[in-house]
Amino acid sequence: LFVTAAIIAAEHLRPRMGRRSLLVPALLAAAAAAALTLWEQATSSQDAAFVAAGLSRRVENVRDSSAIAMQGGSRRQNRYNHPKKWHVKYHNQNMKTLALHVPNDAQALFFMPEANLEDWSHTLKLSFPEGEDDVVTEEEVMEYFTTDEYKPEAVIVGHQMPHEEVKHAYVHFSCNADAKKARKEKSGGAIGKASEVKAVYTDEKKWIRLRDGVNLAGGFSWGKRARWMKAYGDKPYPGWGTMEEALPTGSRNHWYYPE
């Protein structure tokens, strides 16, 4: 179409004698114009295809369909700005922390709670109604808790802590089984002039301190004593010292005895 239009235009521009000399330039001009037009069409179609493909890729991205999204760039920045705690850049700090502080897994070595009272206690703590806390004697308590199956080894009456308003009595048995039976059978009964007695288990270390004349109000200012520490003083039970070798498992059958 372009070539035909160029030939017709050339025939009308010159007289018949000069028409043949203008035909070749006209053809060349028409061919150049056609090539330029085809190149522009091809370029525009490629750009459209590229844009369409890019948009389709963005739309297919479920995370974010925005055409200007960073497409994961924020995650890369977080990995750089917020590395893991054990990243190599923190190696020296981690080694220093481990050297100066006790790891969380070893915190249990600093404190071990006492054994369950019901399973390990040999001693009952006796409470009386108001006004009747100091009317019983050691002989009356000993006689009350003595049966054919069990008998107390020792009794302490009239003990009172500085923060308490009433006095208590303590009954110590040779084993935990006897203490369980005595509490089950005797708690709630009457002893001498006391109309009722309430018996509960008590910490065996408290009994050891009472037995040895050590005040219960002192020695606990730093908190509760760990299970591996003796009832008073700064000595641990055998095998629990810092420079001692731990005793073989099963060498002791009780947490507190032998002392």
ZIBELKA-V674696 format. One record per backbone hydrogen bond with DSSP energy under -1.0 kcal/mol. NH is the residue of the N-H (numbers start at 1). CO is the residue of the C=O. If there is no record, write none. Layout:
NH_CO / NH_CO
This chain:
5_1 / 6_2 / 7_3 / 8_4 / 9_5 / 10_6 / 11_7 / 12_8 / 13_9 / 14_10 / 18_15 / 26_22 / 27_23 / 28_24 / 29_25 / 30_26 / 31_27 / 32_28 / 33_29 / 34_30 / 35_31 / 36_32 / 37_33 / 38_34 / 39_35 / 40_36 / 41_37 / 42_38 / 43_39 / 44_40 / 45_41 / 46_42 / 47_43 / 48_44 / 49_45 / 50_46 / 51_47 / 52_48 / 53_49 / 54_50 / 55_51 / 56_52 / 57_53 / 58_54 / 59_55 / 60_56 / 76_72 / 77_73 / 78_74 / 79_75 / 80_76 / 81_77 / 82_78 / 87_84 / 90_87 / 91_88 / 94_90 / 95_91 / 96_92 / 97_93 / 98_94 / 99_95 / 100_96 / 101_97 / 106_103 / 107_104 / 109_106 / 110_107 / 120_116 / 121_117 / 124_171 / 125_200 / 126_169 / 127_198 / 132_129 / 141_137 / 142_138 / 143_139 / 144_140 / 145_141 / 147_150 / 153_172 / 154_172 / 156_170 / 159_168 / 164_161 / 168_159 / 169_126 / 170_156 / 171_124 / 172_154 / 173_122 / 179_175 / 180_176 / 181_177 / 182_178 / 183_179 / 184_180 / 185_181 / 186_182 / 187_183 / 188_197 / 189_186 / 191_194 / 194_191 / 197_189 / 198_127 / 200_125 / 202_123 / 207_203 / 208_204 / 209_205 / 210_206 / 211_207 / 212_208 / 213_210 / 214_209 / 223_220 / 227_112 / 229_226 / 230_235 / 237_228 / 240_237 / 251_248
